[in-house]
Amino acid sequence: MSWAMQRHMRIGLKGRPSLNDINFKHFDTKQQIIATGCRQKNRLSSHHQASGKLCGSCTCFRDYDRRVRPVRNPSDTVIVWVALLLGFISDLDERQQILRCNFWMLTSWSDIHLSWNPDHFDGLTKIIVPGNTLWYPDFVVANENGRMYHDAFYDRFQVAVFNDSTVRWSPGGEVSFNCPMNVRSFPFDTQVCSILFEMWMPTAEEVRFELINPNATFMRQQYHGMWEVLATETETKLLPYTTGMFSQLNFHITLKRSSLYFILYTIIPCFMLGILNLFLFVLPPGSGEKTSLGMTIILSYFVFLLLVAERLPATSSDHIPLFAIYLVVVIVLSTFSLMCASLVVYLHNHGQDYKVPRFFKKLFSHTFRRRTTPQPTSTQIFSTGFDGTSNKLVSEVNNLVLSAQMETDTRMQGKSGRVEGEGFVMARILDKVFLVIFTSLFCIFTLVFFVQILAAS
C-alpha cells in the first residue's frame, strides 16, 4: 500500500477528508480511494450505532437512576476497590504545615444495573460516559486545607463501564492538605504526611473502601527540592461516629529532608563561629579586639537563629528543634565568654593599681612569685682599670652599660613578666583559665547535640 493510502486511512480515523483534500496522483484509481473511505465510514458508523443503541436501551441507561446505590438488596454493601498513585510533590509549606501534591485515584466497583451482552451490540464491551451520569462513591478529603468536596472529580473525569457491570473511575489532581510536622531533629528530620479520604453520607455498611494494592507506585518524580519521598502506604479504617461506622482511606507519604543544604550553610558556619569564639582568650589583652570580636560572634549567632526560626513552624515545647536549643546554648556561652574577656581587659588596663585577692595569689603563687619579683642586675661591669690606670674610663663604661640594661628591662617588662604589676599577671592567668573552661564546655555541648540528633533521627 502506498504512503498516501496509509495516510488517508489514518486521517479517516479522526475525520473523513473530502475528495478535494486527497492527492490523487499517489493512487491508482479514484475508485480505490472511494472504496477505502466507505469502509472507514461503515466501521465508525457501526461503532456509533452500537453505542447509541446501548445508551438508549432499557436495560442499561434509559431507566438508570444515579441516586440509588447499585445493589439488589438494601442490606448489601458496595465495595469500592481503590489504589492511590502519587504523582509528585508540588510544595511543602513548613510554616503553615501544608503539603500540596498531585495524585491519581484508581477506583472500581460493580454496578448491577450496567451490564449487557456484547453479541447484541456488535461486540461492544466497554463504553465511556461522563462521570456525573452514574452513581459514584460520595467521599471527601477530610484534612483538606480549604474545601473538602472536589466537584472537578465528577465533572472532568469520565467513567469506563464494562459489559460485566464493572465501573472504573480514575479521578486525580492537586490536593492541599494539613501535614503536622515534628521538627525535633531538624535538619535531619523525617516527616509523615497523610491524606484522609472519608465516605461522607453512606456508612460502612452501605459503601466501604477496599485496597487493590497497599503499596502505591511513583509515577513521575521521587525528589522535590528539599524533600525525598522514601515510601508510601495506604490503609483503610472504620471510624465510629454518632450515626454509625464510616469507611476511611488513609494515604501516608514518608518524606525525608535533604540536609546537605543546611549542613553547608548553617551547621558548619555555626560550628566555626564557636571555634572562633575561643580565640577571645588567645588575643592579647592590650590589643583592643577582644570585645569587638565577641560582639560580632554573638550577632552572627542571632542571625542564624532568626533564619532557622523563619523556616520552622511555631510548635509546642515538645517539638522545639534541637538545633535551635543548641544555638541558644552557644549564644549564652558566647555571652559569658564576652563578659570574661571584658574582665580580662579591665584587669590589664588597671594592672598597676589593682590589688589581687589573697586567695588568688595563693592559688597561683608560683606564677605571681616568678612574674612580680624583680631579678638581680649587675651594678658594676669593670671594677678596675687596665694596668692599674685611672678608673675614670671604667666608670664611664659602667654607666653606659647600666643605662642600656635598664632600658632593655623596661621594654621587656611586659614580655618577660619579671617586674609586672599584679593586675597584669592576673589578666594573663585568667586568659588561660577561661580558654580551657570554655573550650571544654563548647566541645561537651556540641557532642551532646550531635548525639541527640542521631538518637532523634
Backbone torsions as a table, in degrees:
resi	resn	phi	psi	omega
1	MET	NA	137.6	-176.5
2	SER	-72.6	165.7	-179.3
3	TRP	-63.6	-40.6	-179.2
4	ALA	-64.9	-37.0	178.3
5	MET	-65.3	-43.0	177.7
6	GLN	-63.0	-41.3	178.9
7	ARG	-63.2	-39.5	179.2
8	HIS	-64.4	-37.9	178.7
9	MET	-68.2	-37.2	176.7
10	ARG	-65.8	-39.9	178.4
11	ILE	-64.5	-34.5	-178.0
12	GLY	-64.1	-23.5	177.9
13	LEU	-71.8	-29.7	-178.3
14	LYS	-92.8	-31.0	-179.4
15	GLY	175.3	144.9	-176.2
16	ARG	-73.0	121.0	175.2
17	PRO	-79.6	154.1	176.1
18	SER	-78.1	163.4	-179.7
19	LEU	-65.4	-24.5	179.9
20	ASN	-71.8	-20.3	-178.2
21	ASP	-85.6	-3.7	-173.9
22	ILE	-103.4	134.8	176.0
23	ASN	-87.1	106.3	-171.7
24	PHE	-73.9	-13.7	-175.0
25	LYS	-71.7	-16.0	178.0
26	HIS	-87.0	-3.4	-178.7
27	PHE	-113.0	158.9	-179.4
28	ASP	-77.1	-47.3	-178.7
29	THR	-139.1	158.0	176.4
30	LYS	-71.4	-26.9	178.9
31	GLN	-65.2	-30.9	178.3
32	GLN	-64.3	-39.2	179.2
33	ILE	-68.5	-43.5	-178.9
34	ILE	-64.1	-39.1	179.9
35	ALA	-66.1	-39.8	178.4
36	THR	-64.1	-46.1	178.4
37	GLY	-61.5	-36.2	179.8
38	CYS	-67.9	-38.6	178.6
39	ARG	-64.4	-41.5	177.3
40	GLN	-63.8	-39.9	-179.4
41	LYS	-65.5	-42.3	-179.8
42	ASN	-65.7	-37.0	180.0
43	ARG	-66.0	-45.2	179.7
44	LEU	-68.2	-40.8	-177.6
45	SER	-66.7	-35.8	178.4
46	SER	-66.9	-37.6	177.5
47	HIS	-65.5	-44.5	178.8
48	HIS	-66.1	-37.2	178.5
49	GLN	-64.7	-40.6	178.6
50	ALA	-66.2	-41.6	179.1
51	SER	-65.8	-42.5	178.7
52	GLY	-65.9	-38.4	176.8
53	LYS	-63.3	-39.6	179.3
54	LEU	-67.4	-45.4	-177.6
55	CYS	-68.4	-25.0	-179.9
56	GLY	-96.4	1.2	-178.0
57	SER	-76.6	155.6	-178.8
58	CYS	-71.8	-30.6	-173.2
59	THR	-74.5	-17.0	-172.6
60	CYS	-115.2	-74.0	-165.2
61	PHE	-110.4	-21.3	-172.7
62	ARG	-69.3	-39.2	178.9
63	ASP	-101.3	19.1	-176.1
64	TYR	-80.2	135.0	177.6
65	ASP	-119.5	110.5	-176.1
66	ARG	-73.3	-7.1	-179.7
67	ARG	-86.4	-10.0	-175.4
68	VAL	-104.7	136.7	177.1
69	ARG	-63.3	141.1	-177.1
70	PRO	-80.3	70.2	178.7
71	VAL	-134.5	156.5	177.2
72	ARG	-80.4	-41.0	-179.5
73	ASN	-114.5	142.5	179.2
74	PRO	-60.0	-22.2	-179.6
75	SER	-84.6	-8.0	179.7
76	ASP	-73.8	154.3	-179.3
77	THR	-109.5	135.0	175.0
78	VAL	-87.2	118.6	179.1
79	ILE	-93.1	119.7	177.9
80	VAL	-102.5	110.1	178.8
81	TRP	-83.8	130.7	-170.5
82	VAL	-131.5	143.8	168.5
83	ALA	-141.5	129.0	-178.6
84	LEU	-103.5	133.1	179.5
85	LEU	-119.5	121.9	179.7
86	LEU	-82.1	127.4	177.5
87	GLY	-83.9	-72.3	178.2
88	PHE	-162.2	160.8	177.8
89	ILE	-87.3	121.5	178.9
90	SER	-82.7	-47.2	-176.3
91	ASP	-165.3	150.3	173.9
92	LEU	-131.5	104.7	179.5
93	ASP	-85.2	105.2	-175.6
94	GLU	-73.1	-32.1	179.2
95	ARG	-67.3	-46.5	-179.3
96	GLN	-88.0	-10.4	-178.9
97	GLN	58.1	55.4	-178.8
98	ILE	-128.7	131.3	177.9
99	LEU	-112.6	132.9	175.9
100	ARG	-116.9	126.9	-179.1
101	CYS	-146.9	160.0	174.5
102	ASN	-104.5	138.7	-178.4
103	PHE	-147.5	164.6	173.5
104	TRP	-125.7	138.8	-177.6
105	MET	-117.4	109.5	179.4
106	LEU	-91.5	114.2	-178.2
107	THR	-122.1	150.5	179.4
108	SER	-152.5	139.0	175.7
109	TRP	-151.5	172.1	-178.0
110	SER	-107.8	125.7	177.5
111	ASP	-113.9	106.9	-173.4
112	ILE	-66.6	-17.4	-179.2
113	HIS	-82.7	-9.2	-176.0
114	LEU	-116.7	85.2	176.4
115	SER	-151.1	148.7	-179.2
116	TRP	-156.5	167.4	177.5
117	ASN	-94.2	116.7	-177.8
118	PRO	-59.9	-26.1	-179.4
119	ASP	-66.2	-25.7	180.0
120	HIS	-82.9	-9.0	-176.4
121	PHE	-131.4	45.7	174.8
122	ASP	56.1	39.5	177.3
123	GLY	72.8	17.6	-179.1
124	LEU	-74.6	121.9	-178.6
125	THR	-112.9	-11.3	-178.7
126	LYS	-146.1	143.0	176.1
127	ILE	-138.8	143.4	-180.0
128	ILE	-110.7	126.1	-177.4
129	VAL	-129.7	161.3	175.7
130	PRO	-60.9	148.0	-176.3
131	GLY	-67.3	-25.8	-177.1
132	ASN	-86.2	9.4	178.1
133	THR	-99.4	-10.1	-177.1
134	LEU	-120.4	169.2	171.2
135	TRP	-71.7	140.4	178.6
136	TYR	-141.6	155.5	179.4
137	PRO	-67.0	131.6	-177.5
138	ASP	-91.2	93.1	-179.6
139	PHE	-126.1	161.5	179.7
140	VAL	-134.0	163.0	171.7
141	VAL	-90.8	105.8	-169.6
142	ALA	-66.6	-36.4	-178.0
143	ASN	-103.7	28.9	177.7
144	GLU	-66.0	137.8	178.0
145	ASN	-88.1	80.3	-176.0
146	GLY	138.2	-121.3	179.8
147	ARG	-85.4	143.9	178.9
148	MET	-91.1	-27.7	-173.5
149	TYR	-100.6	125.3	-177.7
150	HIS	-107.1	101.2	177.8
151	ASP	-67.6	-26.4	-178.4
152	ALA	-63.6	-23.4	177.9
153	PHE	-60.8	-39.8	-172.9
154	TYR	-93.7	-20.1	-178.2
155	ASP	-90.8	-33.7	-172.3
156	ARG	-101.3	-22.2	-175.4
157	PHE	-105.8	124.4	-178.4
158	GLN	-84.7	170.1	-174.8
159	VAL	-119.1	136.8	175.0
160	ALA	-100.1	124.5	-179.0
161	VAL	-114.1	130.2	-179.6
162	PHE	-106.4	162.1	-174.2
163	ASN	-68.8	-18.2	179.5
164	ASP	-91.8	20.6	178.0
165	SER	74.5	12.2	176.4
166	THR	-82.5	132.3	179.3
167	VAL	-118.2	129.2	178.9
168	ARG	-122.1	130.0	-176.9
169	TRP	-137.6	128.3	-174.7
170	SER	-127.3	77.2	175.7
171	PRO	-78.5	166.4	178.4
172	GLY	-176.3	180.0	-179.4
173	GLY	146.5	-166.0	-179.4
174	GLU	-91.5	133.0	179.6
175	VAL	-124.2	134.6	177.2
176	SER	-115.1	115.7	-174.3
177	PHE	-137.4	161.6	-178.4
178	ASN	-74.3	139.1	-179.8
179	CYS	-136.4	91.5	177.2
180	PRO	-60.6	133.1	-173.5
181	MET	-115.4	142.4	173.8
182	ASN	-111.3	102.6	-175.0
183	VAL	-101.3	29.1	-178.8
184	ARG	-59.4	-42.0	-177.2
185	SER	-101.4	25.4	176.6
186	PHE	-55.1	136.4	2.4
187	PRO	-97.4	27.1	178.9
188	PHE	-110.7	32.6	-172.1
189	ASP	-90.3	159.3	175.0
190	THR	-126.3	128.5	-176.6
191	GLN	-112.4	148.1	175.7
192	VAL	-122.2	112.6	179.2
193	CYS	-108.1	143.6	-174.3
194	SER	-129.7	134.8	170.2
195	ILE	-99.0	127.7	-176.1
196	LEU	-110.7	114.1	174.8
197	PHE	-103.4	127.7	-178.6
198	GLU	-129.5	142.2	169.7
199	MET	-68.1	131.0	-171.5
200	TRP	-85.2	-58.1	-178.0
201	MET	-101.2	-48.1	-177.1
202	PRO	-71.4	141.2	177.6
203	THR	-80.5	175.4	-179.5
204	ALA	-66.7	-24.2	176.1
205	GLU	-73.4	-18.0	-179.2
206	GLU	-100.7	-48.6	179.2
207	VAL	-136.7	133.6	-177.1
208	ARG	-140.0	141.4	175.9
209	PHE	-80.1	140.1	169.2
210	GLU	-136.7	151.6	-173.6
211	LEU	-94.0	135.2	170.8
212	ILE	-78.6	-47.3	178.7
213	ASN	-145.2	117.7	-178.0
214	PRO	-61.0	-26.6	-177.5
215	ASN	-99.0	120.1	177.2
216	ALA	-80.6	156.9	179.0
217	THR	-113.2	150.0	178.2
218	PHE	-82.8	142.1	-176.8
219	MET	-110.1	-31.0	-174.9
220	ARG	-124.7	-72.5	-174.0
221	GLN	-134.4	152.2	-179.2
222	GLN	-107.8	-11.4	-178.5
223	TYR	-118.1	146.5	173.3
224	HIS	-145.6	98.4	174.1
225	GLY	56.5	-107.8	-176.9
226	MET	-84.5	-5.6	-170.5
227	TRP	-123.9	147.3	175.8
228	GLU	-124.5	130.8	178.9
229	VAL	-80.5	113.0	-179.4
230	LEU	-84.2	-44.1	-175.9
231	ALA	-161.8	160.6	172.7
232	THR	-131.9	151.7	-178.4
233	GLU	-149.5	140.3	179.8
234	THR	-122.4	136.8	178.1
235	GLU	-145.3	156.5	177.9
236	THR	-114.0	147.5	179.5
237	LYS	-139.4	163.1	172.8
238	LEU	-116.1	119.7	-177.1
239	LEU	-102.8	127.1	177.9
240	PRO	-82.9	130.1	172.9
241	TYR	-126.9	176.1	-179.2
242	THR	-66.3	-28.1	-178.7
243	THR	-93.5	-0.6	178.4
244	GLY	139.4	-170.3	178.1
245	MET	-92.6	136.6	-179.0
246	PHE	-123.1	144.5	-178.1
247	SER	-84.2	138.7	179.9
248	GLN	-131.9	142.3	177.8
249	LEU	-118.5	120.6	-178.2
250	ASN	-109.9	127.5	178.1
251	PHE	-116.1	109.3	-175.0
252	HIS	-98.7	132.9	178.3
253	ILE	-119.4	120.1	178.9
254	THR	-97.1	120.7	-176.7
255	LEU	-118.3	139.8	176.6
256	LYS	-119.8	130.5	-179.1
257	ARG	-74.4	139.2	174.2
258	SER	-81.1	108.0	-170.2
259	SER	-88.6	-5.2	-176.5
260	LEU	-61.9	-38.8	179.9
261	TYR	-60.1	-46.1	-177.9
262	PHE	-73.1	-30.2	176.8
263	ILE	-64.5	-42.9	-176.6
264	LEU	-74.6	-37.6	-170.6
265	TYR	-105.4	-6.7	-178.3
266	THR	-130.4	-56.4	-172.1
267	ILE	-69.9	-49.2	-179.5
268	ILE	-63.1	-45.1	175.6
269	PRO	-59.5	-39.5	178.5
270	CYS	-65.7	-38.7	177.8
271	PHE	-65.2	-40.1	178.7
272	MET	-67.8	-35.1	176.0
273	LEU	-64.4	-37.0	177.2
274	GLY	-64.1	-39.3	176.0
275	ILE	-67.3	-40.6	179.4
276	LEU	-64.2	-30.5	179.3
277	ASN	-64.2	-28.1	179.4
278	LEU	-70.2	-21.1	-179.4
279	PHE	-76.2	-1.5	171.5
280	LEU	-58.5	-33.3	-175.8
281	PHE	-96.8	4.7	174.2
282	VAL	-97.9	-31.4	178.7
283	LEU	-64.3	143.5	177.0
284	PRO	-62.7	142.6	-179.0
285	PRO	-61.3	-28.4	-177.8
286	GLY	-87.7	2.9	-178.0
287	SER	-74.8	-24.5	179.8
288	GLY	79.6	9.6	-177.6
289	GLU	-109.5	1.5	-177.5
290	LYS	-65.3	-54.7	-175.2
291	THR	-67.9	-38.3	-179.9
292	SER	-66.0	-39.2	176.6
293	LEU	-65.2	-42.3	178.7
294	GLY	-62.8	-42.5	178.3
295	MET	-64.3	-39.4	178.6
296	THR	-64.0	-40.3	179.7
297	ILE	-66.4	-42.1	-180.0
298	ILE	-64.0	-43.1	178.2
299	LEU	-64.0	-36.7	177.3
300	SER	-64.4	-39.7	176.7
301	TYR	-62.7	-39.8	178.5
302	PHE	-64.6	-35.4	177.0
303	VAL	-63.1	-45.5	178.5
304	PHE	-65.1	-37.0	178.6
305	LEU	-65.0	-39.1	177.2
306	LEU	-67.1	-38.1	177.9
307	LEU	-63.1	-39.9	178.2
308	VAL	-68.9	-40.8	-178.4
309	ALA	-67.0	-30.4	-179.9
310	GLU	-71.2	-25.0	-177.5
311	ARG	-88.2	-27.9	-169.8
312	LEU	-100.3	154.1	178.3
313	PRO	-73.8	157.5	177.2
314	ALA	-81.3	89.7	-175.4
315	THR	-98.9	177.9	180.0
316	SER	-77.4	178.5	-177.6
317	SER	-67.3	-20.9	179.7
318	ASP	-72.1	-23.2	-174.8
319	HIS	-117.0	24.2	176.3
320	ILE	-69.1	130.7	-178.4
321	PRO	-61.0	139.0	177.0
322	LEU	-64.2	-30.6	179.4
323	PHE	-68.2	-35.9	176.1
324	ALA	-66.6	-39.6	176.6
325	ILE	-63.4	-41.0	178.3
326	TYR	-61.5	-41.9	178.5
327	LEU	-62.6	-41.4	179.5
328	VAL	-64.1	-42.3	179.6
329	VAL	-63.3	-42.2	-179.5
330	VAL	-68.8	-33.9	175.9
331	ILE	-64.1	-42.8	176.7
332	VAL	-62.8	-42.1	178.6
333	LEU	-62.8	-40.5	178.5
334	SER	-67.6	-34.3	177.8
335	THR	-64.2	-45.2	178.5
336	PHE	-66.4	-36.3	178.2
337	SER	-66.4	-34.9	176.1
338	LEU	-66.9	-38.5	177.1
339	MET	-64.3	-41.6	179.1
340	CYS	-67.4	-38.6	177.4
341	ALA	-65.3	-36.1	176.5
342	SER	-64.8	-37.2	176.6
343	LEU	-63.9	-39.9	178.8
344	VAL	-64.4	-41.8	178.7
345	VAL	-64.5	-38.3	178.7
346	TYR	-63.9	-44.9	179.4
347	LEU	-64.0	-35.8	179.6
348	HIS	-69.0	-38.9	-178.7
349	ASN	-73.4	-22.8	179.0
350	HIS	-117.6	39.2	-174.2
351	GLY	-68.3	-36.7	-176.7
352	GLN	-73.6	-32.3	-174.5
353	ASP	-99.4	-11.0	-174.3
354	TYR	-81.1	133.3	177.2
355	LYS	-98.1	118.0	-178.2
356	VAL	-76.1	137.0	177.2
357	PRO	-58.5	152.5	-175.6
358	ARG	-66.6	-38.9	-178.7
359	PHE	-64.9	-32.3	178.6
360	PHE	-69.4	-38.4	176.7
361	LYS	-63.9	-40.6	179.6
362	LYS	-67.1	-37.0	-178.0
363	LEU	-66.8	-37.6	179.3
364	PHE	-120.7	50.4	-174.6
365	SER	-65.0	-38.2	-177.0
366	HIS	-65.1	-43.1	-179.7
367	THR	-66.5	-42.7	179.9
368	PHE	-63.8	-42.2	-177.3
369	ARG	-66.4	-35.1	-177.6
370	ARG	-76.2	-33.0	-173.3
371	ARG	-96.2	-19.7	-177.1
372	THR	-104.9	-8.6	178.4
373	THR	-91.6	122.6	-179.5
374	PRO	-69.8	144.2	-179.5
375	GLN	-86.7	143.6	178.5
376	PRO	-65.9	142.5	-179.5
377	THR	-122.4	156.4	178.9
378	SER	-73.8	130.8	-179.9
379	THR	-96.7	-13.9	-177.7
380	GLN	-149.0	130.1	-179.3
381	ILE	-92.6	-48.5	178.6
382	PHE	-120.9	127.3	-178.9
383	SER	-90.4	-29.4	-178.6
384	THR	-134.7	160.2	177.8
385	GLY	-80.9	178.1	179.2
386	PHE	-85.8	132.4	175.7
387	ASP	60.9	31.8	175.0
388	GLY	71.1	16.1	179.3
389	THR	-75.9	-177.6	-175.9
390	SER	-63.8	147.1	-179.7
391	ASN	-85.6	8.9	-177.6
392	LYS	-65.8	-44.7	180.0
393	LEU	-67.7	-36.7	179.4
394	VAL	-65.1	-40.2	179.7
395	SER	-64.4	-38.8	178.4
396	GLU	-65.4	-41.0	177.8
397	VAL	-63.9	-41.0	178.1
398	ASN	-61.0	-41.4	179.9
399	ASN	-65.3	-41.1	178.4
400	LEU	-63.7	-42.7	-179.4
401	VAL	-66.8	-41.9	179.8
402	LEU	-65.2	-40.5	179.2
403	SER	-65.4	-39.9	177.6
404	ALA	-64.8	-39.1	179.6
405	GLN	-67.6	-38.4	178.4
406	MET	-65.1	-39.7	178.7
407	GLU	-65.4	-40.5	178.4
408	THR	-65.1	-41.5	177.7
409	ASP	-62.5	-36.2	179.7
410	THR	-67.4	-41.1	179.8
411	ARG	-69.9	-34.9	-177.6
412	MET	-88.9	7.6	-174.9
413	GLN	-63.6	-43.9	-179.4
414	GLY	-76.2	-20.4	-177.7
415	LYS	-88.5	-43.5	-177.6
416	SER	-84.4	-25.9	179.5
417	GLY	72.8	17.1	-175.5
418	ARG	-73.9	-32.1	-178.3
419	VAL	-130.4	32.3	-179.9
420	GLU	-72.7	158.1	173.6
421	GLY	-72.9	165.0	-176.6
422	GLU	-67.6	-33.6	178.9
423	GLY	-65.2	-38.0	177.0
424	PHE	-62.7	-43.7	-178.9
425	VAL	-64.6	-43.3	179.8
426	MET	-63.7	-38.3	178.3
427	ALA	-63.0	-42.7	179.9
428	ARG	-66.9	-38.7	179.3
429	ILE	-66.4	-43.9	-179.0
430	LEU	-65.4	-33.9	176.7
431	ASP	-57.1	-45.1	-179.3
432	LYS	-69.8	-39.5	-179.9
433	VAL	-65.1	-46.6	-179.8
434	PHE	-65.1	-34.5	178.1
435	LEU	-62.1	-43.8	179.2
436	VAL	-66.8	-43.8	-176.8
437	ILE	-64.4	-51.4	-175.1
438	PHE	-73.0	-28.7	173.4
439	THR	-64.8	-43.0	178.3
440	SER	-63.7	-44.8	-179.7
441	LEU	-63.8	-42.6	180.0
442	PHE	-63.2	-43.2	178.9
443	CYS	-65.0	-39.6	-179.5
444	ILE	-66.1	-47.7	-179.2
445	PHE	-63.8	-39.3	179.3
446	THR	-66.6	-41.4	178.4
447	LEU	-64.4	-42.9	178.6
448	VAL	-63.7	-38.9	179.0
449	PHE	-60.9	-48.2	-178.5
450	PHE	-68.0	-34.5	176.8
451	VAL	-65.6	-43.6	178.4
452	GLN	-64.8	-38.6	178.8
453	ILE	-63.1	-45.1	178.9
454	LEU	-63.8	-37.8	179.3
455	ALA	-69.5	-36.6	-177.9
456	ALA	-77.2	-30.2	-177.9
457	SER	-91.4	NA	NA
